[in-house]
Amino acid sequence: MEKLVIEGGRELRGEIRISGAKNAALPLIAASLLAKGVHVLHNVPDLRDTRTILRLLESLGVSWERQDDTLRIDATDLNYSEASYELVKTMRASVLVLGPLLARLGQARVSLPGGCAIGARPIDFHILGFEQLGVTCRLENGYVDAEIDGRLQGNTVYFDLPSVTGTENLLMAATLAQGTTVIKNAAREPEIGNLVDMLTAMGAEIEGRDTDRLTIHGVEQLQAAESAVIPDRIETGTYLIAVAATGGEATLTHCNPGHLPALLEKLRATGVEISAHEQSLTIRASCDQPLRAVDIKTMPYPGYPTDLQAQFMALMTLSDQSAVVNETIFENRFMHVAELKRMGADIRVDGRTAFVTGLGRDGLTGAPVMATDLRASSSLVIAGLAAAGRTDISRIYHLERGYENLVDKLTGLGARVWKEQE
Ligand code: EPU
């Protein structure tokens, strides 16, 4: 297994290009199952998770080819309807094939994802939603067996919480339903807008993009189309926080500053300078200036994203005062705390709240630490870049699930970082 080694304490300076968003690419790839023909997707990041969903598509009979960041997916043959435990256990977003399979084949067998490092993460909203569209769902041997005789039937579906993949799954299924489906309390993350655009290009009729109420008028058939994955707002946010932590000046290109309203406010409040342009961001952070402590509370979009909570907590360990980090989306998303403490951080956790006592910009020291999930791992990278001395991060396959060319991009910014065999 490989580990990541970081010699910390260097400012980050330079320019990097932001990749396409993992969490937008996954539903777009799943949506290609809805129509025969060759779909063309641009700006698709080459990540462990995008490879996993492509393996899943292959197991369903679908073929694909990649040239640079463009994927061509031929979903004409869709011969199987099962997503196996082997695939779903490595990536819970595999459940995104459930909606398209039901819409196109009238049946699907998908392994239940089970728990994961950040919480129980059930898929009950997805199942309840499909049942409201007329699907019969049985849970057997760890699998959801779902089927419907004929077409899905449009209906009104209300989510207790605005689930991101729940909204995406229902949205995809409803495009081919008979009649109109209304999703109330739908999630509003930009990745859903990206999916709405792809489905619309395929011939779907959807109203309410970017709102919490999506209305889908079902059509009989969709066609393959050409789409582009939006920039990764979480990757963008991670690099911004990294520069705030180390000091320096960096420009991130090919990103969408409009997708990071909460983070930009919070980062500016720490005292760093950020200028936003249409498709790029420049951040300037002086090492001589102390970081102000800023509280965050994770919320569904446009609130502060849970996927940037761990990274911001790492930054707050370097402030001069105390900050409160409140995680409202997932019940167990503080796995990074124990590892940050190994680097000297002073953090106390009480339930879903973490109290961070900042130790100043020189507060962290390098240490061997372990990555536990994707975003926890990126907070350790940020801590390692800011810490004095060497940090060894093991289990970096977590990072490879969601950060394209991490080592090259950080090296491009002047970091001393490399991979080694454990
Ligand atoms: N929930 C349920 N039942 C459901 C679905 C969700 O109780 O059927 C709960 C969850 O347990 C959680 C809340 O609803 O408390 C919101 O979860 P959501 O369904 O929105 O999460 P998700 O769709 O499984 C996506 C991202 C996550 C991101 C969350 C929240 C993808 C592929 N994954 O997950 O991304 O943290 O939304 O924004 O889009 C990551 O990239 O590292 C990552 C974990």
Boltz pocket constraint, residues with backbone or C-beta under 6 A from the ligand:
constraints:
  - pocket:
      binder: B
      contacts: [[A, 22], [A, 23], [A, 26], [A, 93], [A, 119], [A, 120], [A, 121], [A, 122], [A, 123], [A, 124], [A, 125], [A, 126], [A, 161], [A, 162], [A, 163], [A, 164], [A, 165], [A, 166], [A, 187], [A, 306], [A, 307], [A, 328], [A, 329], [A, 330], [A, 331], [A, 374], [A, 375], [A, 402]]
      max_distance: 6.0
